[in-house]
Every structure is written in C-alpha cells, then in structure tokens.
C-alpha cells in the first residue's frame, strides 16, 4: 500500500548552512521517492500552503521550520488536529518542535507527545553521544553515533511520559548550562536536571489512540549533517514509521548525496 508524506518547509532564516528548511525537505523527500518503494513525498516550501488540499491523500504531515510564535502550524491547529484524528502521522523537526504553551502546546502533546516549552526547554549547541539506542523500529539499522548540533533538550512531555517512547537520548554536559537564564538558554529546572546527569530525550515517538503516530526531533540545525548516513537513515526511518510503514530490520538505505546535491536548493542568504 502506497504512502504519501507531505512536507512543509519554513521560510529562510539564520546564516547560510543553518535552518535550510527548503533544501533539507527536498533532500529528504528525494531520498524517500528514490529509495523507498511505495512512497510519494511532496514538499511545499516557504510556509504553509494557501490551500490545505496540498495534504489530500497524505498519510503524514512533516513540518521543518522555525517555531515559536511564528510557527506555521499555529493558524492551522484545527486543521492539523482533524488530520491527526484521521489516524495520520505528524512529525516536527528542529525548531519546528517549539510552540508557545498557550498556542499549540496541548495539541503538540497530543499529536507527538512533547514540544519545546520556553522557560523550561533549552537550545544549546553541543556534541550529543548516543551510545545506546532504544529498541524501536525508528532505530532499525542505526548504529550508535555522536553528532554536534543545536540539540534542544528538557522538552515538555506528556504527564509521566504516558504514551511517549524516547528514541534518542543523551547526557547533556555541564557546558550546556553556561548561558544565563532566559526563555531558551536556561532555567532552574533544566539546571537541576543537568546537574543530576538525567538523560535528555532529543527524539521521541508516540502512538496515539486514534491509530496515528507522532514524532519529534530536536536536531537538524546544520544542513551539512544530512550528508551523514547515520542521521539520514534515522530520520528516513522515522518519517516512514510516522506515515504508518513497517521499517526493515536494517533500516532504510539511501545513497550518500554528492556535494552538488547537498548544495542544491539552498536559500539565498
């Protein structure tokens, strides 16, 4: 049975090579279309489609964009909720996991199980080491790996992690707490968690009662990281799983993109 995955790529932001939403979505979509039998991936870039018919027939909706008050899904929460309640998948990547608590927080908890909450979560750049991967289809064929990124952590999750499965977890070093307190930089709660050496969940999955699946991933700041086989396999596995697919034991294999492919579709910055 074929699956359709619809990407919403956010507008240009940050310096060149960072938050390359359009190029990242098109790269991932191209891998899905060429390497996964029975998948059709489509991309709408630079914001939410004017017509929600873009999502007709889609099995999963993926948002890779800036977040906060300008999150492209905020004006469309009712539509996304109705989409999810049809048993369909929802995934948010990098800054796309952040919405204000009062504008999408409860919906994100329902759809994917967690989100970045200001004055609770933080967004430092650091080397995350994934030494033991959880037993989940998203991690099929993915080896332990280490990667530098703007790894958000200390997410706001559902009460007692009900219905939420951690997929990638790492111990955040004390160096992540060097910045002063602020909406994204630090707070007493996260400082205590880091001091205690608590594992931080940087990717998570949820299987909802409506039959749909949700996925959140806090990495994805640097476009160059998509050239890494381990990261690509992990995210391609996750997107197909979110769309309701079974993941092969060795994960989804996709060829390493060339330098020309990596430079394709970058935003004019």
Order of alpha helices (4+ residues) and beta strands (2+ residues): beta-alpha-beta-beta-alpha-beta-alpha-beta-beta-beta-beta-beta-alpha-beta-beta-alpha-alpha
